[in-house]
Amino acid sequence: MTAASDLLFHHTGHVAVIEFNRPAKLNAMTPEMAEAMIAAVAQCNADPDIRCVILTGSGTRAFCVGSDIKELDRYDSPWEFRNRPEYCDALRALRKPVIAAVNGYAFGGGLEMAMSCDIRLAADSASFAAPEIKLGWIGGGGMVVHLTHSIGPSNAAKMVLTGDPIDAATACSWGLVSDVCPGADLRERAMDLARTIASRAPVAAATFKTNLRAAMSLPLAEAVAYERDLQTICLATEDAAEGRKAFAEKRAPAFRGR
């Protein structure tokens, strides 16, 4: 069973932090942690004061190694497992920008959660793997589609078919993460980026997330037309008017998420 403290949630200013907190178990996920993740995402979506989210892990060894394998025996059937609360689905339901601060192992479902975030930063000690094939199955939280879009089909196949990890430098060179930094600097680096994003227009940021997902699946002409429609929606907001006014007055804009 999982204590409530196994997944931490707090926010300061406009930035919320969701933190896996089972460092002795490499921050492996339990069903209770998945439920807590769903609740944290709902709170982030409902609170207009939260404009950016950071996802990270406690300790220095692991971001998250996915589902706790011992917990899988709690499901009476594959069908019950199929219909469990899914933590990757929860993250993809997050309408605010989210940064993964990968502080260690991002394996299995942990890698899937990192890839479900909009931006990934990594400590230089981090590593990434899709190890499910070593246990007789494959990932089910978006592993293949996210890897293929992030690092290309050949690199995705190498990771999924071997199950072997890659280091942070390789992940960065493949485009799986945006930046690599010393572990001691990771949280502050993520927080600085989150504060910058939180200072931008919230409606435009949320609209970008919608646009990004469409861009991954729509043909070019449809994607551009959809983007233009979303741009038109943004231009009708109070924030867009404030942005134009602030530009004319040579001052920083005060966005209100309207």
N, C-alpha and C positions, 0 to 999 in steps of 0.2 A: 504494500500500500504506500501511498505518497502523502507526505505532510504538505500542508498548505505552503510552507516555505520553500518547497522544491522548485517553484517557479515564482520569481519575484517580479513585481511590477510597481513602478513609481514614475512620477514625472516632475520635472523642475522647469519652470517657465513654459516654453512651448515644446519641450522635448520630453518624450516618454522613453523609458528603458524597460524592456522585457528581458529577464535574465534567467537562464537555466541554472539551477542551484543544487545539483547533486554531484559535486566535484569528485567525491569518493567513488561514484559510479560513472565517471566520465560524462556526467550530465545526460545520461540516457533517459529517454522519455517513457513515462508511464501514462496509462489512460487518464489518471487524475491530472497529470500535467497538461495533457491535451485539452481537457475540459477547462483548466485554468487559462490556457492559451486562448481558447475561444472567448472566454469572458474578458480577457485583457484586450483582445482585438475589438470586441464590441464596445468596450469603454473608450478605446482610442477613436473609434469611428463616431461615437456619440458626443464626444467632448470637443467643441470647437477650439478650445484653448490648446489642444494638442495638435501640432502641425507637422511633426516628424518623429519617427520612432527608431530606436536602436535595439537590435537583437544581439545578445552576446551570452557568453557562458561564464560561470564562476570558476575561479582557479586559473592555473596556467597551463594545464594539460589538455583540456578539451573545450571546444565550443559545444558540440553535441555529437554523440555517436549514434543517433537515431533511437529507435525503439529498444527498450530494455528487453533482451531476448527472453529472459525468464518470465516476463509479463505476458508473452504470447500464449503461454499455456493456460491463461485465464479464459481464453475464448473457447467456447464449446464446439465451434465448427468454423470452417473457412468462411461461410456466409456471415456469421457473426463478426468475424474479423473484418470482412469486406465492408460492413456497415458501421464500424466503430467510428467515434469522433476522430477526425483526421486533422492533425496539427498543421500539415502543409496547406490543406484547404483553408484552414483558419487564417493563415498568413496571407494567402492570396485574396482573401476577402477584405484585407486591410486597405482602406481607401487613402490613407496618409502615406507619404514617402517613408520607406523603411530601409535602414542601413544595417547590414550584417557586419559586426565587428568580430571576425573569426580569430579567436585567441588560442586555438589548439586544434585537436582533431575535429574535422568536419566530415564524418563518415556516415554513409547510409542516409537515413532520414535527416541527419544533421546537415549533410551536404544539400539535400533537397530543400530544407528550410532556408539555408543560405542562398540558394539559387532562386527561391521564391521572393527574396528581398530585391529591392531596386538597385542597390549599390552594395558591393562587397569590398571590405577592407580586411587585410590579413596581417597578423603578427608574423615576423620572419620565422617563427617556430611552428606555424600552422601547417597542417597537411590535410589532403582531401582524398576521399576514396569512395567508390561504389562497391563495397565488399560483399554484397548479397550473394553473388554467384558462388562464393566460397562456402556458403551455407545452404545452397541448393535452390535459391529463388532469385528474383530480380526486384529492384525497387518499384514502388507503386505510388509514390508521391510526386511524380513528375520528373523522375531521374533522367530518362532518355530524352524527352523533349527539351528539357532545360539544358542538358549537357550538349545536345546537338546544336542548339541555337547559340550556346555560349562559346564552345570550343571546336565546333565542327564535327562531322560524322566520324572521321578517322580517329581523332583523339577521344571522342565519346566512346567509340567501340573499344579502344585500347583500355580505357578505364573500366568499362562495364564488363568486358570479357575476361580481364585478368583479375579485377578486384583489388589491384595493388594501388597504394597511395602515390600521390604526387606531392612535391613540396611546394611551399608558397611561391618561390621564384618561378617554378614551372607554371603554376596556376596563373601567375601574373602574365607570363609570356604568352600563354594560351588565351588570355582574355577572360579567365574565370573570375579573377578579382581585379579591381582597379588599381590598388596600391598595396604595397607591403612596407611595414615599418617595424621598428623594435617593439617587442611585446609590451614594454613599460610605457610606450607612447600610444598604444592602440586606442585606449578608451578616450583619451583627450583628443586624439586625431578624429575619432568618430564623433565626439561631442562637438568639436569645432565645425565639422561638416554639417552636422544636424542643425546647429544654430544658424548656419548660413542658409540652409534650405528653409528653415522655419521663418527666416526673415523675408522670404519671397512670398508672392501672392498665393494663398492657400488653395483657392479655387483652380488656378492655373496648374498648380502642382498635382492636385487630384485628377484634373483633366488630362494631364500628361500621362499619368498611370494608365488611364483608360486608352489613350492613344497608343501607348507603347504595346499594350497587349494586342490591340487591333493590328498594329504594324507587323507583329510576329505571324499573323495568320491570313491577312487579306492580300490579294493581288495589288500590285503597285497603284494602278489607277484608282481602285476602290479605297486604298489606304490614304492616298493623297486627298481624295474627296472627303473622306471621313475626318481627316485632320483639319481640313478647311472648315467643315461644319463645327468642329470643336473650337476652333479659333474664333469663329463668329460668336459662339456662346460665351467664351471668355471676354470678348470685347464688349459684351453687354453688361458686364459686372461693374459694381462700384469700384472694385479694386483696379480694374483697367482704367477707369476714369481718374482715379487717384494716381496711378502710375504716370499717366500723361501729364496731369497737373504738376506732380512733383518734378517731372523732367523739365517742364517749362520754367518752374520756379527754382531749379537747380538745388533741390534738397532731396533727402532720403524719403521714399514713400512710406506711408503708414497704412499697411494693408490690414483689412479687417475680416477677410474671408467672406465677402459679400459681392 
